[in-house]
C-alpha cells in the first residue's frame, strides 16, 4: 500500500491524498487475480461513508502485471494499531446529556508512523461534556470513541448486506480511521457476492 497525491480525482479538489494498492515485483498470477477480484468487488459495491471507497484504478499495463487500485486514504491508520498506540491514554466514563448527537468528531490521536447512507442512526458523541473540554486538546481515547466506531462498522456491514456481499475477514486490522474520526471497512479480498448463491432446504422424513 502506497501513499500518493492525485490530481482532480475528486470534485472541487485539485490535489487529494490517496492510498494506492499494488503488487510487489515479481508478481505471481494468484496475487494479481486476487487484486483484480477486489477491484471488481469495490466497483460493484458502490460508495458508502463507512467503507473504503474506490476512487480509481490504473490498468494500462495489465498485460505486464501492473495494477494500481486507488482508494481513500485514512490518516489514523487501522483500528488495531490505533488502539494499541493509545491504550495508555484510554479514559472510561459516561457520556453526559450536554453532548448533542450527530456531531462529527475530530479525534486528537496519534497518527500511524509514516510509511499505511444511512441517516437512521445518530452517532454517539466521542468526547465528554463541555465541562471537560480541556481534555479534548489531549491525545486520548474515550468510551464514546469505541461506541462511535462500533456503530460505523455496523452501518457499513449493514450496507454490505443490502448489496448481498459478505466481507469474509472483518477484524480491527481491516477497519481504517479517517482524519475526521469516521471508521471505514477495508480489505475486500475475501468478500463474496451472495447473490450468486441459492439457499437449499432439505426436508427429512
C-alpha beads as a LAMMPS data file, in Angstrom:
LAMMPS data file: protein, C-alpha beads

205 atoms
202 bonds

1 atom types
1 bond types

-500.0 500.0 xlo xhi
-500.0 500.0 ylo yhi
-500.0 500.0 zlo zhi

Masses

1 110.0

Atoms # bond

1 1 1 0.000 0.000 0.000
2 1 1 1.384 3.382 -1.044
3 1 1 0.501 6.934 -0.053
4 1 1 0.205 9.275 -3.014
5 1 1 -1.215 12.567 -4.303
6 1 1 -3.829 12.504 -7.082
7 1 1 -4.861 15.496 -9.158
8 1 1 -8.573 16.256 -9.684
9 1 1 -9.671 12.760 -8.690
10 1 1 -12.456 14.236 -6.536
11 1 1 -14.819 17.094 -7.396
12 1 1 -13.737 20.516 -6.087
13 1 1 -10.312 19.187 -5.034
14 1 1 -7.198 19.972 -7.046
15 1 1 -4.986 17.617 -5.056
16 1 1 -6.151 14.663 -2.949
17 1 1 -4.158 12.363 -0.671
18 1 1 -4.961 8.784 -1.656
19 1 1 -3.869 5.237 -0.917
20 1 1 -2.689 3.099 -3.831
21 1 1 -2.888 -0.652 -3.591
22 1 1 -0.499 -2.504 -5.885
23 1 1 1.686 -5.618 -6.022
24 1 1 5.385 -6.062 -5.374
25 1 1 7.575 -7.460 -8.121
26 1 1 7.923 -10.223 -9.107
27 1 1 4.142 -10.569 -9.360
28 1 1 2.561 -14.019 -9.351
29 1 1 -0.723 -14.624 -11.149
30 1 1 -2.616 -15.612 -7.983
31 1 1 -1.867 -12.254 -6.330
32 1 1 -2.799 -10.384 -9.496
33 1 1 -6.107 -12.233 -9.790
34 1 1 -6.866 -11.530 -6.122
35 1 1 -6.291 -7.790 -6.578
36 1 1 -8.372 -7.782 -9.771
37 1 1 -11.160 -9.556 -7.890
38 1 1 -11.034 -6.955 -5.110
39 1 1 -11.192 -4.162 -7.707
40 1 1 -14.278 -5.760 -9.241
41 1 1 -15.936 -6.065 -5.817
42 1 1 -15.233 -2.405 -4.982
43 1 1 -16.759 -1.416 -8.317
44 1 1 -19.940 -3.421 -7.667
45 1 1 -20.395 -2.419 -4.023
46 1 1 -20.525 1.310 -4.718
47 1 1 -19.950 4.218 -2.333
48 1 1 -20.727 4.372 1.394
49 1 1 -19.306 6.626 4.157
50 1 1 -18.286 3.616 6.272
51 1 1 -16.477 1.711 3.529
52 1 1 -13.124 2.438 1.931
53 1 1 -14.367 3.833 -1.358
54 1 1 -12.804 3.225 -4.744
55 1 1 -11.528 6.432 -6.361
56 1 1 -9.963 4.991 -9.488
57 1 1 -7.682 2.356 -10.988
58 1 1 -4.842 2.145 -13.473
59 1 1 -4.945 -0.955 -15.687
60 1 1 -2.951 0.396 -18.654
61 1 1 -0.102 -2.108 -18.253
62 1 1 -2.152 -5.019 -17.013
63 1 1 -0.512 -7.268 -19.610
64 1 1 2.760 -6.618 -17.752
65 1 1 1.068 -7.485 -14.431
66 1 1 0.864 -3.847 -13.325
67 1 1 -2.320 -2.893 -11.495
68 1 1 -2.925 0.145 -9.283
69 1 1 -6.121 0.442 -7.234
70 1 1 -6.701 3.954 -5.864
71 1 1 -8.799 4.253 -2.701
72 1 1 -9.429 6.746 0.085
73 1 1 -6.524 7.470 2.431
74 1 1 -7.217 7.206 6.176
75 1 1 -4.879 9.400 8.195
76 1 1 -5.139 7.492 11.509
77 1 1 -4.445 4.043 10.060
78 1 1 -6.087 0.790 11.104
79 1 1 -8.108 0.445 14.279
80 1 1 -5.991 -2.330 15.782
81 1 1 -2.800 -0.258 15.657
82 1 1 -4.673 2.855 16.787
83 1 1 -5.970 1.135 19.914
84 1 1 -2.526 -0.250 20.696
85 1 1 -0.801 3.131 20.246
86 1 1 -3.297 4.928 22.504
87 1 1 -4.076 2.215 25.069
88 1 1 -2.306 4.091 27.870
89 1 1 -4.453 7.189 27.324
90 1 1 -7.851 5.466 27.332
91 1 1 -10.411 7.220 29.555
92 1 1 -13.589 5.444 30.510
93 1 1 -16.708 7.329 31.546
94 1 1 -20.368 8.015 30.971
95 1 1 -21.457 10.355 28.186
96 1 1 -23.343 13.339 29.523
97 1 1 -26.557 14.978 28.359
98 1 1 -24.665 18.153 27.414
99 1 1 -23.412 16.447 24.276
100 1 1 -25.655 16.571 21.213
101 1 1 -25.805 13.517 18.994
102 1 1 -24.730 13.610 15.391
103 1 1 -21.739 15.934 15.700
104 1 1 -18.729 14.904 13.590
105 1 1 -15.660 14.019 15.597
106 1 1 -12.081 15.087 15.076
107 1 1 -10.016 12.814 17.300
108 1 1 -6.773 14.197 18.705
109 1 1 -4.996 10.858 18.414
110 1 1 -1.518 9.958 17.319
111 1 1 -1.400 9.031 13.621
112 1 1 0.423 5.913 12.408
113 1 1 4.115 6.131 11.613
114 1 1 4.797 7.371 8.114
115 1 1 5.173 4.606 5.666
116 1 1 -0.031 2.684 5.826
117 1 1 -26.079 6.440 3.525
118 1 1 -27.906 5.751 6.076
119 1 1 -29.242 8.518 8.391
120 1 1 -31.441 6.321 10.556
121 1 1 -28.758 6.209 13.224
122 1 1 -27.271 9.032 15.271
123 1 1 -23.552 8.881 16.036
124 1 1 -22.578 8.640 19.664
125 1 1 -20.552 11.584 20.994
126 1 1 -16.871 10.739 21.097
127 1 1 -15.880 13.252 23.783
128 1 1 -17.142 14.351 27.204
129 1 1 -19.206 17.379 28.113
130 1 1 -18.090 20.982 27.711
131 1 1 -17.161 20.995 31.396
132 1 1 -14.277 18.707 30.463
133 1 1 -13.382 20.439 27.205
134 1 1 -9.779 20.891 28.317
135 1 1 -9.307 17.149 27.924
136 1 1 -10.302 17.340 24.268
137 1 1 -6.998 19.019 23.463
138 1 1 -5.090 15.959 24.691
139 1 1 -4.446 12.678 22.917
140 1 1 -6.808 10.144 24.424
141 1 1 -9.469 7.559 23.628
142 1 1 -12.877 7.502 25.282
143 1 1 -15.776 5.089 25.613
144 1 1 -17.634 7.334 23.184
145 1 1 -14.976 6.711 20.518
146 1 1 -15.446 2.956 20.856
147 1 1 -19.242 3.250 20.625
148 1 1 -18.912 5.544 17.624
149 1 1 -16.580 3.233 15.713
150 1 1 -18.704 0.191 16.553
151 1 1 -21.731 1.987 15.134
152 1 1 -19.830 2.952 11.979
153 1 1 -18.756 -0.651 11.404
154 1 1 -22.316 -1.889 11.951
155 1 1 -23.639 0.624 9.409
156 1 1 -21.012 -0.412 6.889
157 1 1 -21.786 -4.099 7.350
158 1 1 -25.500 -3.413 7.056
159 1 1 -24.872 -1.703 3.726
160 1 1 -22.827 -4.668 2.513
161 1 1 -25.721 -6.987 3.376
162 1 1 -28.098 -4.863 1.289
163 1 1 -25.671 -5.329 -1.612
164 1 1 -25.694 -9.089 -0.886
165 1 1 -21.999 -9.225 -0.001
166 1 1 -20.266 -10.834 2.947
167 1 1 -16.914 -9.363 3.956
168 1 1 -15.220 -12.605 4.967
169 1 1 -12.426 -11.049 7.054
170 1 1 -13.876 -8.430 9.386
171 1 1 -11.291 -7.538 12.042
172 1 1 -9.834 -4.443 13.710
173 1 1 -6.848 -4.580 11.371
174 1 1 -9.235 -4.112 8.444
175 1 1 -11.031 -1.095 9.936
176 1 1 -9.405 2.201 8.946
177 1 1 -9.988 5.518 10.733
178 1 1 -10.206 8.676 8.660
179 1 1 -8.919 12.058 9.835
180 1 1 -12.443 13.154 10.851
181 1 1 -12.870 10.037 13.016
182 1 1 -15.010 8.009 10.617
183 1 1 -14.433 4.252 10.721
184 1 1 -14.258 2.609 7.294
185 1 1 -14.269 -1.094 6.456
186 1 1 -11.448 -2.110 4.111
187 1 1 -9.768 -5.140 2.528
188 1 1 -12.406 -6.898 0.442
189 1 1 -10.079 -9.624 -0.831
190 1 1 -12.105 -12.408 0.811
191 1 1 -15.540 -10.894 0.132
192 1 1 -18.172 -12.931 -1.667
193 1 1 -21.277 -11.955 -3.577
194 1 1 -24.115 -13.948 -2.017
195 1 1 -26.339 -13.068 -4.969
196 1 1 -24.728 -15.978 -6.800
197 1 1 -25.784 -18.496 -4.175
198 1 1 -29.113 -20.203 -3.604
199 1 1 -30.420 -21.475 -0.283
200 1 1 -31.397 -25.138 -0.353
201 1 1 -33.760 -26.600 2.221
202 1 1 -33.858 -30.318 2.719
203 1 1 -36.832 -31.997 4.340
204 1 1 -36.029 -35.091 6.331
205 1 1 -38.669 -37.815 6.503

Bonds

1 1 1 2
2 1 2 3
3 1 3 4
4 1 4 5
5 1 5 6
6 1 6 7
7 1 7 8
8 1 8 9
9 1 9 10
10 1 10 11
11 1 11 12
12 1 12 13
13 1 13 14
14 1 14 15
15 1 15 16
16 1 16 17
17 1 17 18
18 1 18 19
19 1 19 20
20 1 20 21
21 1 21 22
22 1 22 23
23 1 23 24
24 1 24 25
25 1 25 26
26 1 26 27
27 1 27 28
28 1 28 29
29 1 29 30
30 1 30 31
31 1 31 32
32 1 32 33
33 1 33 34
34 1 34 35
35 1 35 36
36 1 36 37
37 1 37 38
38 1 38 39
39 1 39 40
40 1 40 41
41 1 41 42
42 1 42 43
43 1 43 44
44 1 44 45
45 1 45 46
46 1 46 47
47 1 47 48
48 1 48 49
49 1 49 50
50 1 50 51
51 1 51 52
52 1 52 53
53 1 53 54
54 1 54 55
55 1 55 56
56 1 56 57
57 1 57 58
58 1 58 59
59 1 59 60
60 1 60 61
61 1 61 62
62 1 62 63
63 1 63 64
64 1 64 65
65 1 65 66
66 1 66 67
67 1 67 68
68 1 68 69
69 1 69 70
70 1 70 71
71 1 71 72
72 1 72 73
73 1 73 74
74 1 74 75
75 1 75 76
76 1 76 77
77 1 77 78
78 1 78 79
79 1 79 80
80 1 80 81
81 1 81 82
82 1 82 83
83 1 83 84
84 1 84 85
85 1 85 86
86 1 86 87
87 1 87 88
88 1 88 89
89 1 89 90
90 1 90 91
91 1 91 92
92 1 92 93
93 1 93 94
94 1 94 95
95 1 95 96
96 1 96 97
97 1 97 98
98 1 98 99
99 1 99 100
100 1 100 101
101 1 101 102
102 1 102 103
103 1 103 104
104 1 104 105
105 1 105 106
106 1 106 107
107 1 107 108
108 1 108 109
109 1 109 110
110 1 110 111
111 1 111 112
112 1 112 113
113 1 113 114
114 1 114 115
115 1 117 118
116 1 118 119
117 1 119 120
118 1 120 121
119 1 121 122
120 1 122 123
121 1 123 124
122 1 124 125
123 1 125 126
124 1 126 127
125 1 127 128
126 1 128 129
127 1 129 130
128 1 130 131
129 1 131 132
130 1 132 133
131 1 133 134
132 1 134 135
133 1 135 136
134 1 136 137
135 1 137 138
136 1 138 139
137 1 139 140
138 1 140 141
139 1 141 142
140 1 142 143
141 1 143 144
142 1 144 145
143 1 145 146
144 1 146 147
145 1 147 148
146 1 148 149
147 1 149 150
148 1 150 151
149 1 151 152
150 1 152 153
151 1 153 154
152 1 154 155
153 1 155 156
154 1 156 157
155 1 157 158
156 1 158 159
157 1 159 160
158 1 160 161
159 1 161 162
160 1 162 163
161 1 163 164
162 1 164 165
163 1 165 166
164 1 166 167
165 1 167 168
166 1 168 169
167 1 169 170
168 1 170 171
169 1 171 172
170 1 172 173
171 1 173 174
172 1 174 175
173 1 175 176
174 1 176 177
175 1 177 178
176 1 178 179
177 1 179 180
178 1 180 181
179 1 181 182
180 1 182 183
181 1 183 184
182 1 184 185
183 1 185 186
184 1 186 187
185 1 187 188
186 1 188 189
187 1 189 190
188 1 190 191
189 1 191 192
190 1 192 193
191 1 193 194
192 1 194 195
193 1 195 196
194 1 196 197
195 1 197 198
196 1 198 199
197 1 199 200
198 1 200 201
199 1 201 202
200 1 202 203
201 1 203 204
202 1 204 205
